[in-house]
Amino acid sequence: MITRREFVKGVAGVAVVGTLIDPPGTEKLVASCGLYCGACPMYLATQNKDDERAKALLKQFSSGKMNWKMEDLLCDGCIASGRLATFCRSCQIRESAAKKTKDKLCSSCPDFACSRITAFNNDGMLHHSEVLANLRQLQKIGLKDWAKSEDERWKCPQCKGAISWYDASCPKCGAARSGKLFPLKKA
């Protein structure tokens, strides 16, 4: 188990190194599959050094068959140079896009939309259900503009704080989730 001190120290170290390796910019928050990493709760917990959110995620993912450690949550974004959360480390979609495209994005792949990305889009996870539309929009307007629009879309309409895929309201100010985001289903 990683301590809070080690978690914060690790995040701070990568933040410094990451600025040397990857220029700042929302383009590094575009996942190969068309998800926006800037709305991922693991990415947000890591980058915001949000220990409470990280502990809640660890509790969520350490039940049942999964036995996660704090380092399994740490993430710097899918195509950025840095750490990847456990879900993304062995992602076949990311690996395939890296082999077939220069920019590591499915939207540039000659096989788009393959059965793998289509199945991912239709697997029942709410945040996956928009990847095909995201990738088509990415093809249409380009990486920089799409990343910029996603960055804006995933901000709180009131305080401009970051909203994650499954936040019902802004964790910063409590404002309601924007209507521009996919609706959360009631349990």
N, C-alpha and C positions, 0 to 999 in steps of 0.2 A: 504494500500500500504506500502510495506516495504522500508525503506530508504536504500541508498547505504551503509551507515555505518553499519546498522543492517545486511545487506546481507554479507558484508565482515567479520563482527564480528562472524556471525553464521557459515560461511564457515571455518574460522580460528579455532573456537571452536571444530567443528566436526573433523577437520584435526588432532587436538591434541588428542581428545578422540578416534577417529578412529584408530590411531596408537596404542593405548592401547588395544583396543578390537580386531581388526583384524590385523594380521601381514601384512606388506607390501608384495605385490606380485600381479602379473597379474591374478592369479586364481580367485581373488575376483571380477574380471571384466567380468567374464563369466556369462551371463544371463541364467536363467533357460531354455529359449526357444532356446538358441544357438546364440543369438546376442552377440556381443562384446561391453560391456558397455564403454570401453575405446575409442570408436569411436562415442559415443552418444554426440550430441551437448550440451545437458543439463548437462551431467556428466562433460564434458570438461569445460563448463562455470563455474560450481560450483568449481571443483578442481583447476582450473587455476585462480580463482578469477577474471574472465574476465567479468567485468561489462558491457562493450559494447556488447559483445555477448549475455549476459543475457538479456539486454534491448531489443535487436533485437528479441530474442526468445519470450520474454514477449509480444512484439508487435504482432508478428506472431500468437501467441496462444490466444491473447485476442481479436481477431476479431470474428465476427459472434456469434455463440451460446456459445462459451467458454469465460469465464471471469476469466482468470488466475491472480494470484498474484505472486510476486517474489518467495515466498516460495514454490509455486507449481513446480518450475523449479529445485529446489535444489535436488541433487542426489549424493549418494555415491556408487552406483552400486547395481545391482539386488540382489545378494546373500551376499553382505557385510552387516555388522550390522551398520545401519545408515539411513539416509533419502532416500526416494524414490520419484522420480518425479511423478506427478499426473498420467501419463499414466500407470506407473508400480505399483502403490499402490494397485489397485484392479484387477491386472492381474490374470485371471483365470488359465492361463498356469503356472505362478509362484506358485500360491496357490496349484494347483494340484500336481506339481512336489515336493513341500515341504511336502505334505501329503504322497506321494507314494515312495519317494526316500530319502536316507540318505544324499546325496550330493545336493539335491534340483535341480537336472538337468534332463531335459527330456531325455537326452541320456542314463540315467540309469533306466528309467521307463520301467516296464514290458509291458506297453501298447504302447510303441514307435513303429511306428509313428501313433499316434491317429488322429482322424478327426480334433480335435481342432488345433493341431500343423500343420497339413497339410493345413487346411484352412488359418491359419496365414501366412504360407509360400506363399500361392497363393492369398493373398488379394490385390495385386497390388502395395503395398509399396515396393520400390526398396530394402531397407535394410532388409525387411522381406523375400525377395525372396531367400535368401541364408541360411535360418535357417535349413532346412532339410539336406543340404550338410554339413553345419557346425556341426550339431549334429552327423552325421555319421562319420565325421572326428574326432570329439571329442571321439567317441567310439573307433575309430581305434588307435589313438595315445595317448589318456589320457589327463586329465585336464591340468596338468602343461605344457606339450609340446604344446598343442593346444593354451592355453592362451599366451604362449611365441611367438608362430608363428603369432597369431592375433595382438599382441602388435607390432611386427615388421612390419607386413603387413599394419597396419594403421598409419605408420610413413611416413613422407615426405621422398622421395628418396634422397633429397639433404641435408636438415638441420636436419632431424630426428625429426622434430616437429610433434605433433599429428594432424591427419587429421580426420575430422568427416565424417559421412556417406554421407552428401550432400555438402561437400566442393569441389568445382571444382578445387581449387588450395590450396596450403598450406597457411594458414592464417599468418604464421610466415615469410616465405621468398618469397611466390608467385609462387613457382615451381609448375609445372603441377602435377595433381593427378596421382598416380601410376597406371600402367596397371594391377596390381594385384588386384585392387578394382573393384567392379561392375561398369559398365559404367553408367553415369548419362544420362538420356534421355533429349533431347533438348525440350524446351517448345514450 
